Amino acid sequence: MVEEQQGDDGHRGKEKRQQQDLIDGIFFGLAFIWGALVLAADLSGFKADLTWWTTGWRIFFFGIGILALLGAMIRLLLPEYRRKIGEGIVFGCIFLGIGLGDQGAWVWPVLLGIVGLTILRGVLLQRR
């Protein structure tokens, strides 16, 4: 009887981890697809018609930043996925900053502020 309970708890824990990691899995899948599309556009000469296309790496990082921020927003909106929100926002801002280059100088002060607020939130909520 004890073994059954341990098995059930382990099974439920595994299901919960899989459910929580669903957003991470979707993010990584979309990130690889985005990378493939950017690389294909870069190699095919498609970018020649686009005046805003500077380098494939910048476009790649910009897209990854958008995906990370969307993942963080989904985590905020859905309570069952509410974890690692700060990480998604920080990584999203970092990738956006890399993708925007000089045009995204405003990203770095915002990122530092978000990191500071995330640290304070973690410290203050941990003491409760």
C-alpha positions as CSV (number, residue, x, y, z in Angstrom):
1,M,0.0,0.0,0.0
2,V,2.9,2.4,0.8
3,E,4.5,1.6,-2.6
4,E,1.3,2.5,-4.4
5,Q,1.1,5.9,-2.7
6,Q,4.7,6.7,-3.5
7,G,4.1,5.7,-7.1
8,D,1.1,7.9,-7.3
9,D,2.9,10.9,-5.8
10,G,5.8,10.4,-8.2
11,H,3.4,10.0,-11.1
12,R,1.5,13.2,-10.2
13,G,4.8,15.1,-9.7
14,K,6.0,14.0,-13.1
15,E,2.7,15.1,-14.7
16,K,3.0,18.5,-13.0
17,R,6.6,19.0,-14.2
18,Q,5.6,18.0,-17.8
19,Q,2.7,20.5,-17.6
20,Q,4.9,23.3,-16.3
21,D,7.6,22.6,-18.9
22,L,5.1,22.7,-21.8
23,I,5.9,26.4,-22.3
24,D,9.6,25.8,-22.3
25,G,9.2,23.0,-24.9
26,I,7.1,25.2,-27.1
27,F,9.6,28.1,-26.8
28,F,12.6,25.9,-27.8
29,G,10.7,24.4,-30.7
30,L,9.7,27.8,-32.0
31,A,13.2,29.1,-31.4
32,F,14.7,26.4,-33.6
33,I,12.1,27.0,-36.3
34,W,12.7,30.7,-36.1
35,G,16.4,30.1,-36.5
36,A,15.9,27.8,-39.5
37,L,13.7,30.5,-41.2
38,V,16.2,33.2,-40.5
39,L,19.1,31.1,-41.8
40,A,17.2,30.1,-44.9
41,A,16.3,33.7,-45.6
42,D,19.9,34.7,-45.1
43,L,21.3,32.0,-47.4
44,S,18.7,32.3,-50.1
45,G,19.2,36.0,-50.8
46,F,15.7,36.9,-49.7
47,K,17.2,39.5,-47.3
48,A,18.4,41.5,-50.3
49,D,15.0,43.0,-50.8
50,L,14.6,44.0,-47.1
51,T,16.3,47.3,-46.2
52,W,15.9,46.7,-42.5
53,W,17.7,43.4,-42.5
54,T,21.2,44.0,-41.2
55,T,22.4,40.6,-40.2
56,G,20.7,37.3,-39.7
57,W,22.1,37.1,-36.1
58,R,20.4,40.3,-35.1
59,I,17.0,39.2,-36.6
60,F,17.4,35.8,-34.9
61,F,18.1,37.3,-31.5
62,F,15.3,39.8,-31.9
63,G,12.8,37.0,-32.6
64,I,14.1,34.9,-29.7
65,G,13.6,38.0,-27.4
66,I,10.0,38.3,-28.6
67,L,9.4,34.6,-28.1
68,A,10.8,34.7,-24.5
69,L,8.7,37.8,-23.6
70,L,5.6,36.1,-25.0
71,G,6.4,33.0,-23.0
72,A,6.7,35.2,-19.9
73,M,3.3,36.8,-20.6
74,I,1.6,33.4,-21.0
75,R,3.1,32.4,-17.7
76,L,1.7,35.5,-16.1
77,L,-1.8,34.9,-17.5
78,L,-2.1,31.2,-16.8
79,P,-1.7,30.4,-13.0
80,E,-0.8,26.7,-13.6
81,Y,2.3,27.8,-15.5
82,R,3.3,30.7,-13.2
83,R,7.0,30.1,-12.5
84,K,10.3,31.4,-14.0
85,I,8.5,34.6,-15.1
86,G,11.4,36.8,-14.2
87,E,13.8,34.6,-16.2
88,G,11.7,34.9,-19.3
89,I,11.5,38.7,-19.0
90,V,15.2,39.1,-18.4
91,F,16.3,36.7,-21.2
92,G,13.7,38.3,-23.5
93,C,15.1,41.8,-22.8
94,I,18.7,40.6,-23.3
95,F,17.9,39.0,-26.6
96,L,15.9,42.0,-27.7
97,G,18.9,44.2,-26.8
98,I,21.3,42.1,-28.8
99,G,18.9,42.0,-31.7
100,L,18.3,45.8,-31.7
101,G,21.9,46.6,-31.3
102,D,22.5,50.4,-31.1
103,Q,18.9,51.1,-31.9
104,G,17.9,49.3,-28.7
105,A,20.0,51.2,-26.2
106,W,16.9,51.8,-24.1
107,V,16.6,48.0,-23.4
108,W,19.6,47.9,-21.1
109,P,18.3,50.4,-18.4
110,V,14.9,48.7,-18.5
111,L,16.7,45.3,-18.1
112,L,18.7,46.4,-15.1
113,G,15.5,47.8,-13.5
114,I,13.7,44.5,-14.1
115,V,16.5,42.5,-12.7
116,G,16.6,44.7,-9.6
117,L,12.8,44.4,-9.1
118,T,13.0,40.6,-9.6
119,I,15.7,40.3,-7.0
120,L,13.8,42.5,-4.5
121,R,10.5,40.6,-5.2
122,G,12.3,37.3,-4.5
123,V,13.9,38.5,-1.3
124,L,10.8,40.1,0.1
125,L,8.4,37.3,-0.8
126,Q,10.8,34.7,0.6
127,R,10.7,36.3,4.1
128,R,6.9,35.9,4.3
